[in-house]
Amino acid sequence: MTKSFTFDGRIRSVGFAVKGIWLMLRTQHNAWIHAVATVLVILAGLFFGVGPGEWCCLVLAMIAAWIAEALNTDLELLAE
């Protein structure tokens, strides 16, 4: 049986995602390095006047780094 879309369900999903990100930031030192690097890249992009296409590439690279860190954290927690 498939559950129907509910607003409350979406809110709970976002809550779980935020808890997971917070867990990663609390427990993984590399996540803090990624956070600092993300902020520095955004500030450098604003300072140097990066264009829309370049922003797309930068955002995709930052997303890839965060996804890799999250998957690494998940695998580490599963392997314990």
N, CA, C and O atoms as a GROMACS GRO file, in nm:
protein
  320
    1MET      N    1   0.084  -0.118   0.000
    1MET     CA    2   0.000   0.000   0.000
    1MET      C    3   0.089   0.125   0.000
    1MET      O    4   0.182   0.134   0.080
    2THR      N    5   0.062   0.218  -0.087
    2THR     CA    6   0.138   0.340  -0.100
    2THR      C    7   0.076   0.450  -0.016
    2THR      O    8  -0.045   0.473  -0.021
    3LYS      N    9   0.161   0.518   0.061
    3LYS     CA   10   0.111   0.631   0.140
    3LYS      C   11   0.093   0.751   0.048
    3LYS      O   12   0.170   0.772  -0.045
    4SER      N   13  -0.009   0.830   0.076
    4SER     CA   14  -0.031   0.949  -0.004
    4SER      C   15   0.059   1.062   0.048
    4SER      O   16   0.107   1.059   0.161
    5PHE      N   17   0.079   1.159  -0.036
    5PHE     CA   18   0.160   1.276  -0.001
    5PHE      C   19   0.089   1.355   0.107
    5PHE      O   20  -0.028   1.389   0.094
    6THR      N   21   0.162   1.385   0.214
    6THR     CA   22   0.106   1.471   0.319
    6THR      C   23   0.209   1.578   0.353
    6THR      O   24   0.330   1.556   0.347
    7PHE      N   25   0.159   1.693   0.388
    7PHE     CA   26   0.246   1.803   0.427
    7PHE      C   27   0.322   1.768   0.555
    7PHE      O   28   0.441   1.798   0.566
    8ASP      N   29   0.254   1.706   0.651
    8ASP     CA   30   0.319   1.666   0.776
    8ASP      C   31   0.432   1.567   0.750
    8ASP      O   32   0.537   1.574   0.814
    9GLY      N   33   0.412   1.477   0.656
    9GLY     CA   34   0.516   1.381   0.620
    9GLY      C   35   0.639   1.449   0.563
    9GLY      O   36   0.752   1.410   0.593
   10ARG      N   37   0.617   1.550   0.480
   10ARG     CA   38   0.730   1.625   0.422
   10ARG      C   39   0.806   1.700   0.531
   10ARG      O   40   0.929   1.705   0.529
   11ILE      N   41   0.732   1.759   0.624
   11ILE     CA   42   0.795   1.833   0.735
   11ILE      C   43   0.880   1.737   0.819
   11ILE      O   44   0.992   1.772   0.857
   12ARG      N   45   0.828   1.618   0.847
   12ARG     CA   46   0.906   1.518   0.922
   12ARG      C   47   1.031   1.479   0.846
   12ARG      O   48   1.138   1.464   0.906
   13SER      N   49   1.020   1.461   0.715
   13SER     CA   50   1.136   1.425   0.633
   13SER      C   51   1.244   1.533   0.640
   13SER      O   52   1.363   1.502   0.653
   14VAL      N   53   1.204   1.658   0.632
   14VAL     CA   54   1.300   1.768   0.643
   14VAL      C   55   1.364   1.766   0.782
   14VAL      O   56   1.484   1.789   0.796
   15GLY      N   57   1.285   1.739   0.883
   15GLY     CA   58   1.338   1.730   1.020
   15GLY      C   59   1.443   1.622   1.033
   15GLY      O   60   1.546   1.643   1.096
   16PHE      N   61   1.417   1.505   0.974
   16PHE     CA   62   1.515   1.396   0.978
   16PHE      C   63   1.643   1.435   0.905
   16PHE      O   64   1.753   1.404   0.951
   17ALA      N   65   1.629   1.503   0.792
   17ALA     CA   66   1.746   1.546   0.714
   17ALA      C   67   1.829   1.645   0.795
   17ALA      O   68   1.952   1.635   0.798
   18VAL      N   69   1.764   1.741   0.860
   18VAL     CA   70   1.836   1.840   0.941
   18VAL      C   71   1.906   1.771   1.057
   18VAL      O   72   2.020   1.805   1.089
   19LYS      N   73   1.841   1.674   1.122
   19LYS     CA   74   1.905   1.599   1.231
   19LYS      C   75   2.028   1.524   1.181
   19LYS      O   76   2.130   1.518   1.250
   20GLY      N   77   2.019   1.467   1.062
   20GLY     CA   78   2.133   1.396   1.005
   20GLY      C   79   2.249   1.487   0.975
   20GLY      O   80   2.364   1.453   1.002
   21ILE      N   81   2.220   1.604   0.920
   21ILE     CA   82   2.326   1.701   0.890
   21ILE      C   83   2.389   1.750   1.020
   21ILE      O   84   2.511   1.764   1.028
   22TRP      N   85   2.307   1.775   1.121
   22TRP     CA   86   2.359   1.820   1.249
   22TRP      C   87   2.447   1.712   1.312
   22TRP      O   88   2.551   1.743   1.370
   23LEU      N   89   2.406   1.585   1.302
   23LEU     CA   90   2.487   1.474   1.353
   23LEU      C   91   2.622   1.470   1.282
   23LEU      O   92   2.726   1.452   1.346
   24MET      N   93   2.620   1.486   1.152
   24MET     CA   94   2.744   1.485   1.075
   24MET      C   95   2.835   1.600   1.119
   24MET      O   96   2.955   1.580   1.138
   25LEU      N   97   2.780   1.718   1.135
   25LEU     CA   98   2.861   1.833   1.176
   25LEU      C   99   2.914   1.818   1.318
   25LEU      O  100   3.024   1.864   1.348
   26ARG      N  101   2.838   1.753   1.406
   26ARG     CA  102   2.882   1.733   1.544
   26ARG      C  103   2.991   1.628   1.556
   26ARG      O  104   3.079   1.639   1.642
   27THR      N  105   2.987   1.526   1.472
   27THR     CA  106   3.074   1.410   1.493
   27THR      C  107   3.189   1.399   1.394
   27THR      O  108   3.282   1.323   1.420
   28GLN      N  109   3.186   1.471   1.285
   28GLN     CA  110   3.289   1.454   1.182
   28GLN      C  111   3.370   1.582   1.167
   28GLN      O  112   3.318   1.687   1.127
   29HIS      N  113   3.499   1.572   1.198
   29HIS     CA  114   3.586   1.690   1.188
   29HIS      C  115   3.598   1.736   1.043
   29HIS      O  116   3.606   1.856   1.016
   30ASN      N  117   3.598   1.643   0.950
   30ASN     CA  118   3.608   1.681   0.808
   30ASN      C  119   3.487   1.761   0.762
   30ASN      O  120   3.498   1.843   0.670
   31ALA      N  121   3.372   1.739   0.824
   31ALA     CA  122   3.253   1.817   0.787
   31ALA      C  123   3.275   1.965   0.819
   31ALA      O  124   3.227   2.052   0.747
   32TRP      N  125   3.346   1.992   0.928
   32TRP     CA  126   3.375   2.132   0.961
   32TRP      C  127   3.468   2.193   0.858
   32TRP      O  128   3.454   2.310   0.822
   33ILE      N  129   3.564   2.112   0.809
   33ILE     CA  130   3.653   2.161   0.704
   33ILE      C  131   3.573   2.191   0.578
   33ILE      O  132   3.596   2.293   0.512
   34HIS      N  133   3.479   2.102   0.544
   34HIS     CA  134   3.392   2.126   0.428
   34HIS      C  135   3.307   2.251   0.447
   34HIS      O  136   3.286   2.328   0.353
   35ALA      N  137   3.259   2.272   0.570
   35ALA     CA  138   3.176   2.391   0.597
   35ALA      C  139   3.258   2.519   0.578
   35ALA      O  140   3.211   2.614   0.516
   36VAL      N  141   3.380   2.521   0.631
   36VAL     CA  142   3.465   2.639   0.616
   36VAL      C  143   3.498   2.660   0.468
   36VAL      O  144   3.493   2.772   0.418
   37ALA      N  145   3.533   2.551   0.399
   37ALA     CA  146   3.566   2.563   0.256
   37ALA      C  147   3.446   2.613   0.177
   37ALA      O  148   3.462   2.694   0.085
   38THR      N  149   3.327   2.566   0.210
   38THR     CA  150   3.206   2.611   0.141
   38THR      C  151   3.186   2.761   0.158
   38THR      O  152   3.159   2.832   0.062
   39VAL      N  153   3.201   2.808   0.282
   39VAL     CA  154   3.185   2.952   0.308
   39VAL      C  155   3.292   3.032   0.233
   39VAL      O  156   3.262   3.137   0.176
   40LEU      N  157   3.417   2.983   0.233
   40LEU     CA  158   3.525   3.054   0.164
   40LEU      C  159   3.502   3.059   0.014
   40LEU      O  160   3.528   3.161  -0.050
   41VAL      N  161   3.453   2.950  -0.043
   41VAL     CA  162   3.425   2.948  -0.187
   41VAL      C  163   3.314   3.047  -0.222
   41VAL      O  164   3.322   3.119  -0.321
   42ILE      N  165   3.211   3.050  -0.140
   42ILE     CA  166   3.100   3.144  -0.165
   42ILE      C  167   3.150   3.288  -0.154
   42ILE      O  168   3.117   3.371  -0.240
   43LEU      N  169   3.227   3.318  -0.050
   43LEU     CA  170   3.280   3.453  -0.035
   43LEU      C  171   3.374   3.491  -0.150
   43LEU      O  172   3.368   3.603  -0.201
   44ALA      N  173   3.460   3.396  -0.192
   44ALA     CA  174   3.550   3.423  -0.304
   44ALA      C  175   3.471   3.445  -0.433
   44ALA      O  176   3.504   3.532  -0.513
   45GLY      N  177   3.365   3.365  -0.452
   45GLY     CA  178   3.282   3.382  -0.571
   45GLY      C  179   3.215   3.518  -0.575
   45GLY      O  180   3.205   3.580  -0.681
   46LEU      N  181   3.169   3.564  -0.459
   46LEU     CA  182   3.107   3.697  -0.453
   46LEU      C  183   3.212   3.806  -0.475
   46LEU      O  184   3.186   3.904  -0.545
   47PHE      N  185   3.329   3.789  -0.416
   47PHE     CA  186   3.436   3.889  -0.430
   47PHE      C  187   3.484   3.902  -0.574
   47PHE      O  188   3.506   4.012  -0.623
   48PHE      N  189   3.501   3.788  -0.642
   48PHE     CA  190   3.553   3.789  -0.778
   48PHE      C  191   3.445   3.804  -0.885
   48PHE      O  192   3.477   3.807  -1.004
   49GLY      N  193   3.321   3.814  -0.846
   49GLY     CA  194   3.213   3.835  -0.942
   49GLY      C  195   3.191   3.718  -1.036
   49GLY      O  196   3.182   3.736  -1.158
   50VAL      N  197   3.184   3.600  -0.980
   50VAL     CA  198   3.165   3.478  -1.059
   50VAL      C  199   3.032   3.485  -1.133
   50VAL      O  200   2.931   3.529  -1.078
   51GLY      N  201   3.032   3.440  -1.258
   51GLY     CA  202   2.912   3.444  -1.341
   51GLY      C  203   2.818   3.327  -1.311
   51GLY      O  204   2.853   3.235  -1.237
   52PRO      N  205   2.697   3.332  -1.368
   52PRO     CA  206   2.596   3.229  -1.341
   52PRO      C  207   2.642   3.087  -1.375
   52PRO      O  208   2.618   2.994  -1.298
   53GLY      N  209   2.706   3.070  -1.489
   53GLY     CA  210   2.753   2.936  -1.527
   53GLY      C  211   2.860   2.884  -1.433
   53GLY      O  212   2.862   2.766  -1.399
   54GLU      N  213   2.948   2.974  -1.391
   54GLU     CA  214   3.053   2.936  -1.296
   54GLU      C  215   2.993   2.902  -1.160
   54GLU      O  216   3.041   2.812  -1.092
   55TRP      N  217   2.888   2.976  -1.119
   55TRP     CA  218   2.821   2.944  -0.993
   55TRP      C  219   2.761   2.804  -0.998
   55TRP      O  220   2.768   2.728  -0.901
   56CYS      N  221   2.703   2.770  -1.112
   56CYS     CA  222   2.646   2.635  -1.126
   56CYS      C  223   2.754   2.530  -1.103
   56CYS      O  224   2.731   2.431  -1.032
   57CYS      N  225   2.869   2.549  -1.163
   57CYS     CA  226   2.980   2.453  -1.146
   57CYS      C  227   3.028   2.449  -1.001
   57CYS      O  228   3.053   2.342  -0.947
   58LEU      N  229   3.040   2.566  -0.940
   58LEU     CA  230   3.084   2.571  -0.800
   58LEU      C  231   2.983   2.502  -0.707
   58LEU      O  232   3.021   2.427  -0.617
   59VAL      N  233   2.856   2.529  -0.729
   59VAL     CA  234   2.753   2.468  -0.644
   59VAL      C  235   2.751   2.317  -0.663
   59VAL      O  236   2.739   2.242  -0.565
   60LEU      N  237   2.764   2.271  -0.786
   60LEU     CA  238   2.768   2.126  -0.810
   60LEU      C  239   2.889   2.063  -0.741
   60LEU      O  240   2.878   1.954  -0.685
   61ALA      N  241   3.004   2.130  -0.746
   61ALA     CA  242   3.124   2.077  -0.679
   61ALA      C  243   3.105   2.073  -0.528
   61ALA      O  244   3.145   1.977  -0.462
   62MET      N  245   3.045   2.178  -0.472
   62MET     CA  246   3.021   2.180  -0.327
   62MET      C  247   2.921   2.072  -0.287
   62MET      O  248   2.940   2.005  -0.185
   63ILE      N  249   2.817   2.055  -0.366
   63ILE     CA  250   2.718   1.950  -0.337
   63ILE      C  251   2.784   1.813  -0.342
   63ILE      O  252   2.758   1.728  -0.257
   64ALA      N  253   2.869   1.791  -0.443
   64ALA     CA  254   2.938   1.661  -0.454
   64ALA      C  255   3.025   1.635  -0.332
   64ALA      O  256   3.028   1.523  -0.282
   65ALA      N  257   3.096   1.738  -0.285
   65ALA     CA  258   3.181   1.721  -0.166
   65ALA      C  259   3.098   1.689  -0.043
   65ALA      O  260   3.135   1.602   0.036
   66TRP      N  261   2.986   1.758  -0.026
   66TRP     CA  262   2.900   1.733   0.090
   66TRP      C  263   2.835   1.594   0.083
   66TRP      O  264   2.823   1.526   0.185
   67ILE      N  265   2.795   1.553  -0.036
   67ILE     CA  266   2.736   1.419  -0.050
   67ILE      C  267   2.841   1.313  -0.018
   67ILE      O  268   2.812   1.215   0.051
   68ALA      N  269   2.962   1.332  -0.068
   68ALA     CA  270   3.069   1.235  -0.039
   68ALA      C  271   3.096   1.228   0.111
   68ALA      O  272   3.115   1.119   0.166
   69GLU      N  273   3.098   1.342   0.178
   69GLU     CA  274   3.120   1.343   0.322
   69GLU      C  275   3.006   1.275   0.396
   69GLU      O  276   3.029   1.200   0.491
   70ALA      N  277   2.883   1.300   0.354
   70ALA     CA  278   2.767   1.238   0.418
   70ALA      C  279   2.769   1.086   0.399
   70ALA      O  280   2.742   1.011   0.493
   71LEU      N  281   2.799   1.041   0.278
   71LEU     CA  282   2.806   0.897   0.254
   71LEU      C  283   2.920   0.833   0.333
   71LEU      O  284   2.904   0.723   0.385
   72ASN      N  285   3.033   0.901   0.342
   72ASN     CA  286   3.144   0.851   0.421
   72ASN      C  287   3.104   0.838   0.567
   72ASN      O  288   3.134   0.738   0.632
   73THR      N  289   3.036   0.940   0.619
   73THR     CA  290   2.990   0.937   0.758
   73THR      C  291   2.893   0.820   0.779
   73THR      O  292   2.903   0.748   0.878
   74ASP      N  293   2.799   0.801   0.686
   74ASP     CA  294   2.704   0.691   0.697
   74ASP      C  295   2.776   0.556   0.700
   74ASP      O  296   2.746   0.471   0.784
   75LEU      N  297   2.870   0.538   0.610
   75LEU     CA  298   2.944   0.411   0.606
   75LEU      C  299   3.025   0.389   0.733
   75LEU      O  300   3.033   0.276   0.782
   76GLU      N  301   3.085   0.495   0.786
   76GLU     CA  302   3.159   0.482   0.912
   76GLU      C  303   3.066   0.441   1.026
   76GLU      O  304   3.101   0.356   1.107
   77LEU      N  305   2.948   0.501   1.032
   77LEU     CA  306   2.854   0.467   1.139
   77LEU      C  307   2.802   0.324   1.124
   77LEU      O  308   2.779   0.256   1.224
   78LEU      N  309   2.782   0.278   1.001
   78LEU     CA  310   2.737   0.142   0.978
   78LEU      C  311   2.845   0.040   1.010
   78LEU      O  312   2.814  -0.072   1.052
   79ALA      N  313   2.970   0.078   0.991
   79ALA     CA  314   3.080  -0.016   1.013
   79ALA      C  315   3.118  -0.030   1.160
   79ALA      O  316   3.193  -0.121   1.196
   80GLU      N  317   3.069   0.058   1.246
   80GLU     CA  318   3.103   0.049   1.388
   80GLU      C  319   3.044  -0.073   1.452
   80GLU      O  320   3.062  -0.096   1.571
   0.00000   0.00000   0.00000
